[in-house]
Amino acid sequence: MSEAGRITGVYFDPKKAFADIAARPRNWFVPLILMIVAAWAFNYTYTTRIGWERYIRQTMENNPRTQNMPAEQRETSIAQGAKFAPIFGYAGAAVFIPVAALVIGGVVLLTGKMMGATLNFKQMFTIGAYGMLPGLISSILAIVVMFIKNPDEFNLQNPLAFNLGAFMEPSPSSGKFVYSLASSIDLFSFWTILLLAVGITAASRKTPFSKALTAVVLPWVVFILVKGAWTSAFG
């Protein structure tokens, strides 16, 4: 199967695509590059169309540790943050996306083996890279939303209405833990979970889909709970 066939197959015929990916775990960098480019496009669009100042200002105003800063010092911090945020956005995407694929591959490999799946790291890392491709769609849709929505109404923390958090008031109106948890109950997350489970069953054919799904869901639940607790304590 060609790379174009793999990419489109992940969206339209995942069983066939992941069977080929599991049998020939190569070119893992292709989906990662696509997602990095999409993240850069999102960062560029947000920087040029909306700008980082409003987001950084709101973040500082909602943070008890910065609310009592002198006005001049706060404005300086906001200006510096708006200047460097795009740089961190580009660098963060280039680093975070491959690291996320590594972490997903390693963690799901461990839980998969606990469920009896016969996998190796190269297979699971490549499956993880392709399984993250729903993120490409979400980035493209978020860019579209930026052009059709009033810039003042765009929510960087929750740009798409495909999760429960999109229907809640952001923190501090809603509790940080609850809002983080609701935002994680997301269509694209579920899509990725299903693709990873399909990938496990393709690589380890004796592993039933129910066990493969459990191997993916368990670490995801732990992750969103830890993320929610961290956001509540330090966000």
Helices and strands as residue ranges (DSSP letters): H 3-12, H 14-23, H 29-45, I 46-50, H 53-61, H 71-114, H 121-131, H 134-148, G 151-153, G 164-167, H 176-184, H 187-203, H 209-234
